[in-house]
Amino acid sequence: MFGKFKQLGELNKMRQQANMLQKQLELIIETVEKNGWTVSVTGDQKIRYIKKDGEDLKALVDLLNEAMKKVQKEAAKKMMEMGGGFSGLLGNMGN
């Protein structure tokens, strides 16, 4: 019984660490300019903006971010199928 509480505590700790990592990744920003194009991306793989010769292409940014979100969900689903997500990656935490 206490083992279940310990597992819940460990899961909660992992969730908190994942949230902290997510916030840190959001702070990483790379902006690249080339041939009249400017692209800015965050460390959590979200496109902040795309500009062509100074024109903001927000519709394109929204479309690309939507596609990335869908691909990430499918990738997460595959990871769960193949190894149980975090538990598969972490060796089932000693179980």
C-alpha positions in Angstrom: 0.0 0.0 0.0 2.8 2.4 0.9 4.6 1.5 -2.3 1.7 3.0 -4.3 2.0 6.2 -2.4 5.7 6.3 -3.0 5.1 5.7 -6.7 2.6 8.6 -6.8 5.1 10.8 -5.0 7.8 9.9 -7.5 5.4 10.5 -10.4 4.5 13.9 -9.0 8.2 14.7 -8.6 8.8 13.7 -12.3 5.8 15.8 -13.4 7.2 18.8 -11.5 10.7 18.3 -13.1 9.1 18.0 -16.6 7.2 21.3 -16.0 10.4 23.0 -14.9 12.2 21.7 -17.9 9.4 22.9 -20.2 9.6 26.4 -18.8 13.4 26.5 -19.2 13.0 25.3 -22.9 10.5 28.0 -23.6 13.2 30.6 -22.6 15.6 29.4 -25.2 15.1 31.4 -28.4 17.1 31.2 -31.6 16.5 33.6 -34.4 18.1 33.1 -37.9 18.1 35.5 -40.8 19.0 34.5 -44.3 18.1 35.8 -47.8 15.3 38.1 -46.6 13.8 35.4 -44.3 13.8 35.6 -40.5 12.7 32.6 -38.4 12.5 32.6 -34.6 12.1 29.3 -32.7 11.9 28.4 -29.0 13.7 25.5 -27.3 10.4 23.7 -26.9 10.2 23.6 -30.7 7.6 26.2 -31.3 7.9 28.8 -34.0 7.6 32.3 -32.6 7.5 34.0 -36.0 8.5 33.9 -39.6 9.1 37.0 -41.6 9.8 37.5 -45.3 11.4 40.9 -46.1 9.8 42.2 -42.8 6.3 40.9 -43.5 5.0 38.7 -40.6 3.7 35.4 -41.8 1.5 34.6 -38.8 -0.8 32.3 -40.7 2.1 30.1 -41.8 3.5 30.1 -38.2 0.1 28.9 -36.8 -0.2 26.2 -39.5 3.3 24.9 -38.8 2.8 24.9 -35.0 -0.4 23.0 -35.4 1.2 20.4 -37.6 4.1 20.0 -35.1 1.7 19.6 -32.2 -0.1 16.8 -34.1 3.2 15.0 -34.9 4.4 15.3 -31.3 1.1 13.7 -30.1 1.5 10.8 -32.5 5.2 10.4 -31.5 4.2 10.3 -27.8 1.5 7.7 -28.6 4.1 5.5 -30.4 6.5 5.8 -27.4 3.7 4.7 -25.0 2.9 1.7 -27.3 6.6 0.7 -27.6 7.8 1.1 -24.0 5.3 2.6 -21.7 6.4 6.2 -22.1 8.4 7.5 -19.1 8.5 4.2 -17.3 10.0 2.6 -20.4 12.6 5.3 -20.7 13.4 5.1 -17.0 13.6 1.3 -16.7 10.3 1.0 -14.9 12.0 2.8 -11.9 13.3 -0.3 -10.3 10.3 -2.5 -10.7 
